[in-house]
Amino acid sequence: MFSPDVPPVPPAVALRQFGYAVLGFAGFFTFLNYVKPDPPMLRRVYPHDGLVKELGGLEANKVRTRLAFRDWS
């Protein structure tokens, strides 16, 4: 496409075909994301607000709070 020769495919058609390829890949991987099976285990949940108090960590260094934890299932 980017050469001194005349392209065998018009640039508009090449861009459209590239767009179809990108949409195809994005659609395929989006489909795979929706049909993947659930993991065969439960997510780990820690008591005492994520073990911050048990392990002697600082409240300011918490990774996520209980309210910010999202159910992944």
Residue pairs with C-beta under 8 A, 6 or more apart in sequence:
1 7
1 9
1 11
1 14
7 14
9 17
38 73
43 72
43 73
47 54
48 54
49 62
49 65
49 66
50 62
50 63
50 64
50 65
50 66
51 57
52 58
52 59
52 61
52 62
